[in-house]
């Protein structure tokens, strides 16, 4: 038996309790305070006045995608279109044998209305197909070669679940919105090799361990992604735990796959039970507000339409009821107020049919009609938020607010309203859409300000949370979502020693300093995996 004792700091057990020391034996928390100090320690760790926390749980992320970003063109980060094109060209020149030029995470606000032209890519890579995915992961930018390989031309009909952006002459421009449009291009990409899959999960593990994430919800898993997870778990690449959400697709496709979801769940539980579960099914009810594809109740201001529901209402209701019947948690991406209403309708129907839902989740919960706010508590639906988004960053100012208008824009991310009404909330990052660092999101939840302090007084300051409320949403809130609050989520005796050490006493910081708190140690089951 091995006992570790953390001493001489602030141990944040949960929102209502803290102490000065913690002990864990063989990966399980066994004592607090003086009782911990009284134990014989094999290892003693001096906290030096800093804060020890439960490991963070990311309630909505795409870790495999985050790792894959490290394999291809570095399109995330360039702050101008010229710099972005230069980065793409450099990677293409350095990798002349790559069949495709690929990259993930470019900033969609670098072109007016997020419209990028294939011709810009043709000028730098004329001889090979290029496909780049925007940081929202709902939009792709391709060159003419990729359009031709996918069979897209002026006569191609618009998909029901996507949008092929067109030029004035009716030809595809190169911007593809939602997977109904970019899916045919991604279907042409070469499969990742076993080495690339391993590399991707090792990169994801390093990123999460460095910022204190010890559990994550992978919110989009298909069979190839599952193989990546299983390979990583067996090879020792994983330094965090994950629940896998199987992607349900509309237009009847889900019916052909739901038996496979059960088989996948059983396989994961058999082959990698220490690290993985497969208890969830993921639905995309709609798209995104900045792209004009989230389903809204009233028309967008700058492009009069109501977005793109990815499912017909009745089919989504039927599909959610079926997966609930089979013992799965339903996790629904719903961003627009119409999409969220449909998701709530689906949960209400499933509850009426089956009497009990397993921790139903609406992910992102961005724009909610006021009439639907009480339904979250009434239906016991978890509102998952990505708190880093609750600030007036460039995507909001340049793309989202012009599409919504100010009144609707100021109703986004009602975290405090829902929490204080008794709704369960969880936090996540949607990484690699945005940063995986929980403390950055927590800092925004507390202030509703950008790093530059904009706008003065905070964006919709009534929706700010306290530091303890925010820490809870990123720890116990995610554990409740995972159905594992008996295992982790706080530092109570008997819980797993999934633990994070910050570089400071976080409660002594000014609100704008919270986002800068750094993780200097991460333990998974009592084993140090970072720092």
N, C-alpha and C positions, 0 to 999 in steps of 0.2 A: 504493500500500500504506500502511496506517495501523497504527502500532504503539503500543500502550498498555502502560505499565509500572506495576505496583503495587509500592510500596516501603515499607520502614520499618514492618513489622508481622509478624504471624504468618500465614503462608500454609499452611493445612492441606491438603496435597495429598491425603492419604488417611489411613486409620487408623494407618499405620505410618510416614508421612513428612510432614515439614513443612519450610519454608524461610522466607526473609526477603524474597523478592521474586518477582514473576511477570511475564512478558511475553506479550502476545498480539498477533498480526498478522492483520488482516482476519478477526477472529472465531475464530482458532485459537490455542491456547496453543503458544508456540514456545520458551520458556526459563524456567529457575528460577534463583533465587539470584543469584550474581555474574554468571552468563551473561546473566541478564535485565538486570541493571544496566549491562552493557557495551553494550547495544543503544541505538541512537539512538531516542529516544521522541518520538512526536508528541504524546503526552499522558502526564504522570506524575501518579500519584495517590498521595498520602501517606496510608498506612494509620494512622499515628500510634499504633502499638502495638496496633491492633485486629486482629481475626481475619478473614481472607479464606477463604471456603469454596466448594466446588462448589455450584452451584445445587441447591436441593432438588427432589426428584421426589416428587409426591404419588401414591402407588400406588393410591388409591381415593378418588375425589371425584365431585361432580356440579356442575361449574362453571356450567352453564346454569341449573340450579335455584337456585344461589347468586345469580346475577344477577337471576333472575326475582323473588326475594324483595324486591328493591329497588323493584319496580314496584307493589306492592300493599300491603295493610294491614300495618303494622309490629307483628306479633304476637310476634316473637321479642324477649325481654327483660323484659316485665312479670313481676313476681315474685309477684303475687297474682292470683286470679281476677278480683277487682274491677277491677284495673288493666288486665288483659287485655281485659275487656269494654269498658272505657272507650276503649281504643285502637281497638278494632274500630268502635265507634259513631262515634268522631271521624272515622275514615277514611270511613265510609259517609256521614256528613253532609257531608264536604268533597267527596265524589264522587257527587253525587246521580244522575248520568247513567250510572254504571257498571251494566251489566246484572247482574253478579254482584259480591258482596262476597267478596273472596278474600284469603287470607294464608297464609304458610308459616312454620312454625318455632315454634309455641307449645310451652310446657313441659307435657308430659303429667302431670307429678307435681303439678300444681296442683289436681287433683281426685282423690278417693279412687279407687284402682285404675285411674287414668287414664280414668275414665268421665265424659264431658261430655255434658250434656243439650241437646237441640235447643231446649227451652223457654227456656234462658238466652239464646240468640241471638234467639229470636222476640221477646223483650221489647225488644231494642234495634234489630233490623232485621226488622220484621214483613212488609214489602212486597216484599222481593227475596230471591233465594236466597243463602245464605252457605255457603261451603266453606273450611275452614281445615285445613291439614295440620300435624300435630305435628312437633316437631323430629326425631323418629325417621324421618319420611317413610314410615312404614308404617301410620300411623293418621290418620284424618280426623275432623273434627267439623263437622257440618252442622246447618242449621236445618230446620224443618218444611217450608218451601217447597222446599228442595233435595231433601228426602226424597220429596216429592210428585212433583217433576219427574222423578226417577229411577224412580218407580213403586214405591217401597218402602212397604210397609204390613205389618200383622200376618200377612198371608197369604203374604208373600214367603218363598220357601224360602232357607235358608242356602246361600251359594255354597260350592263345594268348596274354593276357595282364598282364603277370607276369612271374616269374621265380622261380621254385623250385630248389634250389641249391642241387647238388648231390655230393656224395662222389665218390671216384675212382671206387667203386664196383657198382655204379648206384643207391644206396639207398639214399633217401632224407637226407640231412645233418642236417636240422633243421633251416636253414636260408631261408626265404621266401621273395621274392622281388615283390613289387607292389601288389595291392589288388586282382588281378587275382589269386595270389598264397596264400596270407594270408587271403583273404576274407572268404574262406570256414571255416577257423578256427574261425575267429571273429563272424561268423554267429552262432556258437555254444555257445557263451557266454551268461550267464543269463542276462536278461534285467535289467537295473538299476531300483531300486525302486524309488518311488516318493520322499522319503527322500534323497536318494543319488543324484537325479537330483537337488533338492533344494540346497543341500550341495555343489555340483559342481559349480553352478552359483554364490552362495555366495562367494566361494573361488575365482572365476574369477573376480567378482566385487571388492573384496578387493585388488587383485593384480593390476588390472587396475587403480583403484582410487589412490592407493599408488604411482603409477608412472605417474599420470596425464593424462591417456587416458580417454576421455569423449565420444568417438564414436569409434566403431570398425566394420570392415567388417568380419562377420563370413563367411569364404570361403568354408564351406562344411557342408551343412545342409540337413539332411534327416528327415523323419517324426518324428522319436523319438527325434531327436535333437530339432525340432520345439516345441514339447510338453515341453521340458525342458525350452526353452526360454519363452513360454507363462506362464508356471507355475511360473517362477521367476519374470516375469513382474507383475503378479497379486498378488504375495505374498509380494512384496516390496523388494525382494532380489537384484534387479538390481540397480546399482549406475552408470551406463553408458548407452549410447544408442547404438543400433546395427542395421545393415542391414543384412538380412539373404540371403545367396546364395544357391539356391536349386541345388543339385548335379545331373548333367546330365550324364548318363552312356551310353557307346557305344553298338554296336551290336544290335541296335534297341530298347534297354531298354528305352531310352529317349522318344521314341514315345509313350510308354504306360504311361508315367508319366507327360508329358508336360501339359495336362489338369489339373492335380493335382497341378502343380506349380502355375497355375493361381488361383486355389481355395485356396491354402496356402497363396498366396499373399493377397487375399481378407480377409482371416481369420485373419492374422496378423494385417492388417490395421484396422480391425474392433475391435479386442479384446485388442490390446496393442499399440495404435497409439502414445502414449507419448514416448515410449521407442524403438519400433521396426518398421522396414519396411521389406518388402520381395521382393525387386525389381530386384533381380539379379539371373542369372543362372551360375553355375560354371562348367567348363570343365577342365579335366586333359588332355592336349595334349600329355604329355610324363611324364617321371619319374624324376630322379635326376642324376647329373653327378657323384657324389661320389659312387653311386651304379652301375654305368654303364648302367642305364636304361633311361636316358634322350636321346631324339632322336637327333642325330648329323649327319651332312652332310658328314663327313669323319670318317672312323673307329677310335675307341678308340685305343690308343697305346698299352695297356697291355692286351686287350681282344678284338681281331679284330672283331668287329661288330658295328652296328650303333644304338644301344640302342633299346628301346621298345616304339614305338608310341602307345599310348593307343587307338587311333581312326584311322580308315582308313581315308585318307585325304578327300575323297569325302563325307563320312558320317559326319565328323566334319563340313565341309562347309555347308552341308544341315541343320544340327542341329542348328548351329549358326544363319543361316538365319531365321529359324522358330521361335526361341525364340526372335530374334529382331523384327520379324513381330508381335509378341504378346506383344510387349512393354517392354520387359526385357532388362536389361543391361547384356551383355555377359562378363564374367570374366574368362579368360583362363590362367591356370597354364601352362607355357611354359618355359623351362629352356635351352634345347639344341638348337643349331642354326637351326636344321631341324624342331624341334617343334615350334620354334618362327616363322619360315617362313610359316609353315602351318597355324598358328594362324592368321598371317597377311593376308594370302590368304583368310581365312574365313571372316575376317572383310571386305576385299576389295569386295568380292562377295556380302556380305550382304548390303554394301553401294550401290553397283551397282543396286541391286534389290529394295531396300527400300528408298534410297536417304538420310537417316539420321540414325545414330547410337546413342544410349544413352550411352555416356561416356564409350566406349569400353576399356577394361583393359587387358593387358598382365602382369600377376603376375610373379615376380622374374626377368624376363628379363636378365638372367644371361650371356648366351653366344650368341651373335648376330653376324651373318655374316655381314661384312662391307657393302655389297650391300643392306642389309635390313634396315640399320640405317635410311636412309631418309624416309622410308615408314611409320614410326611411325608418323612423322609430317604430311606427305601427307594424311594419313588416319585418322588423329586426334585421334590416339590411345594413351591412357595413359600408360606409362611405370611405373609399380609399382616395387619398389625395397625394399629389406630388407637390410638396410645399414650396419647392424651389420655383415653381411656376407662378406663385402668387405675388408677382412683382411686375412692375411696368418695364420689362425688358424690351428689346427691339422687336421681337415677334409680336408682342402685344401692341406696341405703338404703331408699327408700320403695317401690320397685316390684320390683326384680330379686331382692334377697336374700330377701324374704318368699316369693317364688315358688320359689326354688331350695333354700332351706335353707343353713345355713352351710357344710357340707362341700362341696357343689357350688360355692357362691359363691366359695370360696377356691381353686378350680381355674381360675378365669377368667384369660385372657390369659397363658398360660405362655410368655412371650417368651424368658426366659433358658433355660428347659429346652429349648426347641426349638433356639435358636441354638447352645447349647453341645453339642447332640447332632449338630451338623453340618447342620441344616436351614437353608435359605436363608430369610431374612426380609426383608420390606420394610415401610415405614411409609407411612401415609396419614392423611387427616383425616376422610373421608366428608363434607366440607363440602358443603352447609350444615347437615348434621345437627349438627356441632359446629365449633368454630373452625378456620379454615384455617391457623393460624400454626404452622409446624413447631416453633419453639423452645418453644412451650407444651407440645406433646406430648412433645418430647425431655426437658423438665424433669420431666414425670410419669414417663416411662420410667426415669429415673435415680433417682427418689425413691419412686415409688408413693404419693405424698402429695397431698392437696388443697392449694389455695393457703393454707388455714388451718393446714396441717401435720397434718391428720388422716388416719389414726390415728397415734398416737405410734409411731415405729419403722417405719412404712410398712405398706401393705396387701400381705401376702404378700411380705416383703422379699427372699426368695430369688429372686424373679422380676425384681428390678431389673437394669438394664443399666448398663454404664459409659457415660460421655459419648461416647467414641469409637465404641463399639458402636452407640449411638443415632444419632449423626451418620451413620455408615455405612449404617444401615438406611434413612435418609431421603435418601441420595444414591446410592451404588453399589447398595444393595439394590433401589431402585426402577429404576435403570438396567438391572440384570440382569432384573428383571421385564419391563421394556419390550423386552428383547432388543437394547438399544442401548449396552451397556457399553463397546463400542469407540468410542462417540461422546461419552459424558458419564458422570457419576457420580463422577469425581475430577478433579483438576487436573493430570493427567499431560500431558506434551508430546504434541501431536497431537490432543488432545481439543478439543471446542468450548469457547469461552470463555463458558460459562454460569456466572456467578459471583455470589456473594453476599458482602457486607461487613456484619459485625456492628458494633455500637457499642462493643465491648469485647474484651478478650482472654478468650474464653469459658472457656478452661481454667483461668483464675485465679479463677473464681467459686465460691462455696459452692454445694452442690447445689441448695438451694432458690432460689438467685438465677438459675439457668440459664434458667428459663421466662420471665424478664423481659428477657433479651437481645433487643435490637431490631435489625432489619435497616435499615441506612441507605443501602445501595446494592445494586442488582440490575442485572446485565448479561446480555443475551441475545445470544449470538454476538458478544460484544465491544461491543455497543451498549447504552448505559445506558438502562434502562427505568424505573428508580425511583431517587429520592434526588438 
